[in-house]
C-alpha cells in the first residue's frame, strides 16, 4: 500500500513539472508587456508582446524555446509592420514588410536565416521600387529599380552580392542617364553620362574603380566644358575648362592631384580674371583680380595657401572699397570698408585679441550707425544702434551670430517703442523709421531671420 502511494505521488509530481506554466510581465505602470507560457523552463505555445500604450507589438509561437511558424510585428498605431516565418528559431519562408498605411513595402523569403529567391520592394503608391534575386543572403543576377511612375530607374548586375557586369541608369522621362560596367564592385571600362535632353555630359574610362586617361565633360548645349587627365584616379597634366560659348574659362596643370605652377582664369568674354601660382596645391604670392571690362577688382596675397599681407578691393571706377591685413590666414589690425562716395562704411579693429574685432558701422552720410563686436566674424554680445541724431535707437543682444534679444528700443526723442516679442532668439522684431513709425515686422527662429 505504501509503495502504491509513493508511485501515485511520483506521477503527480512529474505531471506538475511538465505542465505549461503561464507567464506575464508588466511595464512599471502595470500595463501588460508580454504574456506566454513556459514548459520545462522553455517558452512554448503562443506569445504576445505589447507596446506601452496597450497595442499589440508582436505575436507568434514557440516550441521548445524556439520561434516557429508565422510571427507578426505591429507598430504602436496598431498597423502591421512585418511578418516572417521561422523553423526552429531560424528564419525560413515568406517575409513581408508593410508601410504604416498598410501598403506592402517588401516581400521575399528566407532560408536558414539568409535572404533567398525573388525579392520585391514597393513605393508607397504601390508601384514596384526594386526587384531581384538573393542566394545565400547575397544579391545575384539582374536587379532593377524604378521611379514612382513605374519608369525604369536603374539596372545593374550582381555576382555574389558585388556589382559585376553592365550598368544603366535613366531619367524619369526614360532618357538614358549613365551607362558603364562593373567588375568585382569596381567601375571598369568605358563610362558615359547624359543630360536629360539626351546630350552627352561626360565620357571616360575607369580602371579598378578609378578614372583613367582622358575624361571629357560637356555643357548641355554640347559645347566642351573641360578635359581632365587621370593616372590611377589622380588628376595630372594639363587641365582646361570652357564656357558654354566656347571661350576658355580656366587653364593650368595638375601633378599628383595637386595644382602646380601658374593657373589662369578668364571671364566669358575672353578678358583675364586672374592668374595665380600654386605650389603643391597651395596658392602663393600676389594675385590681382580684374573685372570683365579690365579694371582692377582685388589685390591679395597668399603664403602657402593662407591669406597674408594687405588685401584691397576696388569698384569699377577704381575707388577703394575694402582694405585690411592678414597674417597666417587671420585678420589683423584695422580693416575698413567704404561707400562708393568714399565715406567710411565700416571699421573693424582686430588689434586687441585673435579672432575678436571691435566694429563700427556708419551711414552713407557719415553718422555713426552701429557699434558692436565680432568673434570669429560673427556678431556677439551687445550691439548699439543709433538714430541720425546720435541717440540710441536699439541695444541688441547677439550670440555666436544669432539675434537673441532687444533690451532697449526707443525713438529719436527717447520715447519707448514696442520692440516685438523676440526672446532667446525666437519671436518678432519691429523696425521703425527715424520718426518712430513702424515700417515692418520680421520673425526670427533660433536667432535666424525666417524668410
LINFEN-V22178 format. One record per run of one state. SS is the DSSP state (hx for helix, st for strand, lp for the rest). FROM is the first residue (numbers start at 1). LEN is the number of residues. Records with the same first field share a line. If there is no record, write none. Layout:
SS=FROM-LEN / FROM-LEN
This chain:
lp=1-1 / 19-2 / 27-5 / 40-2 / 51-5 / 64-2 / 75-5 / 88-2 / 99-5 / 112-2 / 123-5 / 136-2 / 147-5 / 160-2 / 171-5 / 184-2 / 195-5 / 208-2 / 219-5 / 232-2 / 236-1 / 243-5 / 256-2 / 267-5 / 280-2 / 291-5 / 304-2 / 308-1 / 315-5 / 328-2 / 339-5 / 354-2 / 363-5 / 376-2 / 387-5 / 400-2 / 411-5 / 417-6 / 424-2 / 433-5 / 446-2 / 450-2
hx=2-17
st=21-6 / 32-8 / 42-9 / 56-8 / 66-9 / 80-8 / 90-9 / 104-8 / 114-9 / 128-8 / 138-9 / 152-8 / 162-9 / 176-8 / 186-9 / 200-8 / 210-9 / 224-8 / 234-2 / 237-6 / 248-8 / 258-9 / 272-8 / 282-9 / 296-8 / 306-2 / 309-6 / 320-8 / 330-9 / 344-10 / 356-7 / 368-8 / 378-9 / 392-8 / 402-9 / 416-1 / 423-1 / 426-7 / 438-8 / 448-2
